[in-house]
Amino acid sequence: KQNVIYDDLENWMQADLYAYRILLLGYQEYIDICDNKVIVASQISEKIIIRRLFSNGLIQGKNNVIRLGKILKIKEQCLLNICGNNAYIHMSDNITINSLEIQISTKGRVVIQEDTMIGKGVEILQTDQHMIFDKDTGLRINQSEDVHIGKHVWLGRECVILGGANIADNSIVGARS
């Protein structure tokens, strides 16, 4: 079996999806009724939680993709929140997480490259979660921007990484930055 459809997991879900449950059913890819996909590697932590934000699908929106690499080591939890359409989260292989929350919106991308260490209480906020409009033109002036975290990066305790961040390979971001 390659793909699991929404109905197969409905009995397993209460409010949120624990990504490892996809593997327990013998699948590596989950697709909900809104064509949102969760693709997991063969080894996945039981502490990755994908927030269920909408009653008729796992993720609020359509055509979103969450791709989770192998050997994600998670001490506390990893919360993935998507609100919008065509968003993409990719967490590569060999990532160590104490606790992390990712929030992402329409057409946003968050990419975390391999061998990254993430401290306790880290947040990645690809979106401002509110829109600001120019009063003369009516156009949104605070567009959401993608987040890219390179290879071999260490994000210290309680870092807040905002949209538009591009953290280079082999970088250290200090605690509470």
Residue pairs with C-beta under 8 A, 6 or more apart in sequence:
1 25
1 26
1 27
2 27
2 28
2 29
3 27
3 29
3 30
3 31
4 22
4 25
4 27
4 29
4 30
4 31
5 31
5 32
5 33
6 31
6 32
6 33
6 57
6 58
8 25
8 27
9 17
9 21
9 22
9 25
9 30
12 21
12 25
13 21
13 52
13 58
15 52
16 49
16 50
16 51
16 52
17 30
17 38
17 49
17 50
17 52
17 58
18 46
18 47
18 48
18 49
18 50
19 38
19 40
19 44
19 45
19 48
19 49
19 50
19 68
20 40
20 44
20 45
20 46
20 48
22 28
22 29
22 30
22 38
22 40
22 44
23 40
23 42
23 44
28 39
28 40
28 41
28 42
29 37
29 38
29 39
29 40
30 37
30 38
30 39
30 40
30 58
31 37
32 57
32 58
32 59
33 56
33 57
34 54
34 56
34 57
34 58
34 59
34 61
34 62
34 63
35 62
35 63
36 57
36 58
36 59
36 61
36 62
36 63
36 64
36 65
36 66
36 82
37 64
37 65
37 66
38 50
38 58
38 65
38 66
38 68
39 65
39 66
39 67
39 68
40 68
41 68
41 69
41 70
41 71
41 93
42 70
43 70
43 71
44 68
44 70
44 72
45 72
45 73
45 74
45 78
47 74
47 75
47 76
47 77
47 78
48 68
48 72
48 74
48 77
48 78
48 80
49 77
49 78
49 79
49 80
50 58
50 59
50 66
50 80
51 79
51 80
51 81
51 82
52 58
52 59
53 59
53 60
53 81
53 82
53 83
54 60
54 61
59 82
59 83
60 82
60 83
60 84
61 82
61 83
61 84
61 85
61 86
61 87
61 106
62 85
62 86
63 85
63 86
64 82
64 84
64 85
64 86
64 87
64 88
65 87
65 88
65 89
66 80
66 82
66 88
66 89
67 88
67 89
67 90
67 91
68 91
69 90
69 91
69 92
69 93
69 94
69 95
69 114
70 93
70 94
71 93
71 94
72 78
72 91
72 95
72 97
73 95
73 96
73 97
74 96
74 97
74 98
75 97
75 98
75 99
75 120
76 97
76 98
76 99
76 120
77 99
77 100
78 97
78 99
78 100
78 101
78 102
79 100
79 101
79 102
80 89
80 102
80 104
81 101
81 102
81 103
81 104
82 89
82 104
82 105
83 103
83 104
83 105
83 127
84 104
84 105
84 106
84 107
84 108
84 127
85 106
85 107
86 106
86 107
87 104
87 105
87 106
87 107
87 108
87 109
88 108
88 109
88 110
88 111
89 102
89 104
89 109
89 110
89 111
90 109
90 110
90 111
90 112
91 112
92 111
92 112
92 113
92 114
92 116
93 114
93 115
94 114
94 115
95 112
95 114
95 115
95 116
95 117
95 118
96 116
96 117
96 118
97 118
97 122
98 118
98 119
98 120
98 121
98 122
98 157
99 120
99 121
99 122
100 118
100 122
100 123
100 124
101 122
101 123
101 124
102 110
102 123
102 124
102 126
103 123
103 124
103 125
103 126
103 127
103 129
104 110
104 126
104 127
105 126
105 127
105 129
105 144
106 144
107 144
108 126
108 127
108 144
108 145
108 146
108 147
108 163
109 126
109 146
109 147
109 148
110 124
110 126
110 146
110 147
111 146
111 147
111 148
111 149
112 118
112 149
113 148
113 149
113 150
113 151
113 152
113 153
113 169
114 151
114 152
115 151
115 152
116 149
116 150
116 151
116 152
116 153
116 154
116 155
117 153
117 154
117 155
118 155
119 154
119 155
119 156
119 157
119 158
119 159
119 175
120 157
120 158
121 157
121 158
122 155
122 157
122 158
122 159
122 160
122 161
123 159
123 160
123 161
124 147
124 149
124 161
125 160
125 161
125 162
125 163
126 144
126 145
126 146
126 147
126 163
127 144
127 163
128 142
128 144
128 163
130 142
131 140
131 142
132 140
132 141
132 142
133 139
133 140
133 141
134 140
134 141
144 163
145 163
145 164
146 163
146 164
147 161
147 162
147 163
147 164
147 165
147 166
148 165
148 166
148 167
149 155
149 161
149 165
149 167
150 167
150 168
150 169
150 170
150 171
151 169
151 170
152 169
152 170
153 167
153 168
153 169
153 170
153 171
153 172
153 173
154 171
154 172
154 173
155 161
155 167
155 173
156 172
156 173
156 174
156 175
156 176
156 177
157 175
157 176
158 175
158 176
159 173
159 174
159 175
159 176
159 177
160 177
161 167
161 173
167 173
